[in-house]
Amino acid sequence: MTVHLDIPESVARSLRLAEVEPRLRAELAVALYAQGILSFGKANELAGLSRTAFANLLTERDVHRHYTEEDLAQDRSYARRQ
């Protein structure tokens, strides 16, 4: 499923960002992760950042990392590929 979110032009202009979509994706990912709505892996996917870059972004925002069973499974899968 793909969700498209229409941001009013006046709101987009008031953000004063060169690249609105990537920034909004990252902001949404951080907020949903902080609330426990998305796992680290899925929030990272939404943000479109590397795992390290997303972890650094969470640190910058003082959002503590939740480590779920799904996160452990993803880390194990990643480690096996290396």
Buried (B, 14 or more C-beta within 10 A) or exposed (E): EEEEEEEEEEEBEEEEEEEBEEEBBBBBBBBBBBEEEBBBBBBBBBBEBEBEEBBEBBEEEEBEEBEEEEBEEBBEEEEEEE
